[in-house]
Amino acid sequence: MSYRLAIFDFDGTLADSLPFLLSVFNRIADEHGFRRIDPAQVDSLRHYGTRDMMRHVGMPAWKLPLAAASFKTLMRENAGRVALFPEIDAVLRELARGDITLTIVSSNAEDNVRQVLGPELAALISQYECGMSIFGKTARIRKVLKRASVAPSSALYIGDQATDADAARRAGVAFAAVHWGYAPIEALRKVDPEHEFDLPASLAAISTLQAKRAAQQ
């Protein structure tokens, strides 16, 4: 059985937004009173999980929504500085021409996602579930499944962080890890993704993959 529904994360999966995040992180840290990061440490910090990163910079959980809101606002004001990864536009068109339904579940704001995609690509996405906490994606994945009338075993969540894998597994959906996102693939392999994609162009293979039931349901 092949996958019928592709659920994409956005930042670090479709959009190359890490450089922008790094350019504004210390400004957000100053605004909300947690520690700055040293640019020289970025490569090692990419191996940190989200909660580990929050502890590293001294960000309590209650400040996460505030910091996320600041990031969304800054991205809205600077959307021209964020682009899709190479070949993502072609891949989305190719998948849309086939039998794959395309959806996005992202903690970023829907208007930011649509602006970076542009009108043509945005119209290919059948559902947007956006703006939740990075730890709140499971309920949105389930919502997408229900609206699409697709069983969890026929859906694939594609993302770049361990929190994406956790959300997918809790929803009973298989997880595919990308090699080019926020977290390095070595870190993502620790969560045993059902599939990996080494290049953005390789996402076109979603239409031919055999569905694998997620390990946890």
C-alpha positions in Angstrom: 0.0 0.0 0.0 1.3 3.4 -1.0 1.0 6.7 1.0 -2.0 8.8 0.0 -1.4 11.8 2.2 1.8 13.8 2.7 1.9 16.1 5.8 4.8 18.5 5.6 6.5 20.5 8.3 7.5 23.9 7.0 10.5 25.5 8.6 13.6 23.4 7.8 11.7 21.0 5.7 10.2 23.1 2.8 11.6 26.5 3.7 15.3 27.3 4.4 14.5 29.4 7.4 17.4 28.4 9.7 19.7 31.3 8.5 16.9 33.8 9.3 16.2 32.2 12.7 19.9 32.5 13.6 20.0 36.1 12.4 17.1 37.1 14.8 17.6 34.6 17.7 19.7 36.9 19.9 17.3 39.8 19.3 14.4 37.6 20.5 16.5 36.4 23.4 17.1 40.0 24.5 13.4 40.8 24.2 12.3 37.9 26.3 15.1 37.6 28.8 16.9 34.3 28.0 20.5 33.7 27.0 22.0 34.5 23.6 23.7 31.9 21.6 27.3 32.1 20.3 27.3 31.7 16.5 30.4 29.5 16.9 28.3 26.9 18.8 25.5 26.6 16.2 26.7 23.3 14.7 26.8 21.6 18.0 23.5 23.2 19.1 21.8 21.6 16.1 22.2 18.3 17.8 20.2 19.5 20.8 16.5 18.5 21.2 14.1 21.3 21.6 13.8 20.9 25.4 17.5 20.6 25.7 17.9 23.8 23.7 15.4 25.6 25.9 17.4 24.6 29.0 20.7 25.6 27.4 19.4 29.2 26.8 17.4 29.3 30.1 14.0 29.6 28.4 11.2 28.4 30.7 8.3 26.7 28.9 5.9 29.7 29.5 8.2 31.9 27.4 8.2 29.6 24.4 4.9 31.0 23.0 6.1 34.5 23.4 9.4 33.8 21.7 7.6 31.9 18.9 5.2 34.9 18.4 8.2 37.2 18.1 9.8 35.0 15.5 6.6 34.8 13.4 6.3 38.6 13.5 9.9 39.1 12.4 9.5 36.6 9.6 6.2 38.3 8.5 8.1 41.6 8.3 11.1 39.9 6.5 9.5 37.2 4.4 11.6 38.1 1.4 14.6 36.8 3.3 13.2 33.2 3.5 13.1 31.0 0.5 12.1 27.4 -0.3 14.9 24.9 -0.5 16.0 24.2 -4.1 13.7 21.9 -6.1 10.9 22.1 -3.5 8.6 24.0 -6.0 9.1 21.3 -8.6 8.5 18.5 -6.1 5.3 19.9 -4.9 4.0 20.3 -8.4 5.0 16.7 -9.3 3.3 15.3 -6.2 0.2 17.3 -6.7 -0.1 15.9 -10.3 -0.1 12.4 -8.9 -2.3 10.8 -6.3 -0.7 12.4 -3.2 -2.8 14.9 -1.2 -0.5 17.7 0.2 -1.0 19.3 3.6 1.1 21.3 6.0 1.3 21.1 9.8 3.6 23.9 11.1 4.1 25.9 14.2 4.7 28.9 11.9 1.8 31.2 11.0 -0.3 30.3 8.0 0.2 33.7 6.4 4.0 33.3 6.6 3.8 29.8 5.1 1.6 31.0 2.2 3.8 34.1 1.6 7.0 32.0 1.3 5.2 29.4 -0.9 3.7 32.0 -3.2 0.2 31.8 -4.6 0.7 29.0 -7.1 2.3 26.5 -4.7 0.0 27.6 -1.8 -3.0 26.6 -3.9 -1.6 23.0 -4.1 -1.9 22.5 -0.4 -5.3 21.1 0.6 -5.0 21.8 4.3 -3.1 24.2 6.5 -2.8 23.5 10.2 -0.5 26.2 11.5 0.4 28.4 14.5 0.4 25.8 17.3 3.1 25.1 19.8 6.0 23.1 18.5 4.9 20.5 21.1 1.2 20.6 19.9 1.3 19.1 16.5 -0.2 15.7 17.3 -3.8 17.0 17.5 -3.4 19.0 14.3 -2.1 15.9 12.5 -5.2 14.0 13.6 -7.3 16.8 12.4 -5.8 16.7 9.0 -6.3 12.9 8.8 -10.0 13.3 9.8 -10.7 16.0 7.2 -8.9 14.1 4.5 -10.7 10.8 5.4 -7.3 9.0 5.4 -6.2 6.3 7.8 -3.0 7.0 9.7 -1.3 4.1 8.1 -1.7 5.8 4.7 -0.2 9.1 5.8 3.4 10.3 6.1 4.7 13.2 8.1 7.9 14.8 6.7 9.9 16.9 9.1 13.3 17.8 10.4 13.1 17.6 14.2 12.6 14.9 16.8 9.5 16.7 18.0 8.0 16.1 14.5 8.7 12.4 14.9 7.1 12.3 18.3 4.0 14.1 17.0 3.7 11.7 14.1 4.1 8.6 16.2 1.5 9.8 18.7 -0.9 10.2 15.8 -0.1 6.7 14.4 1.6 8.2 11.3 4.9 7.2 9.9 7.7 9.8 10.0 10.2 10.7 7.3 13.3 12.6 8.2 15.0 15.1 5.9 18.8 15.5 5.8 18.8 19.3 5.2 16.8 20.7 8.1 17.4 22.2 11.6 18.5 18.9 13.2 21.3 16.9 11.5 20.3 13.4 10.2 22.5 11.8 12.8 20.3 13.2 15.6 17.1 12.2 13.7 18.2 8.6 13.3 18.0 8.3 17.0 14.2 8.4 16.7 14.2 5.7 14.0 12.4 7.4 11.1 10.5 5.1 8.8 12.0 6.9 5.8 14.8 9.4 5.0 15.2 11.9 2.2 18.7 13.0 1.4 17.9 15.8 -1.0 14.8 18.0 -1.5 14.3 16.6 -5.0 14.1 13.1 -3.5 10.7 14.0 -1.9 9.2 13.1 -5.2 9.7 9.5 -4.2 6.8 9.8 -1.7 4.4 8.7 -4.4 6.2 5.4 -4.8 7.1 4.6 -1.2 5.3 1.7 0.5 3.5 2.7 3.6 4.9 1.6 6.9 2.9 1.7 10.0 4.4 3.9 12.7 6.1 2.2 15.6 3.9 3.9 18.2 0.2 4.4 18.1 
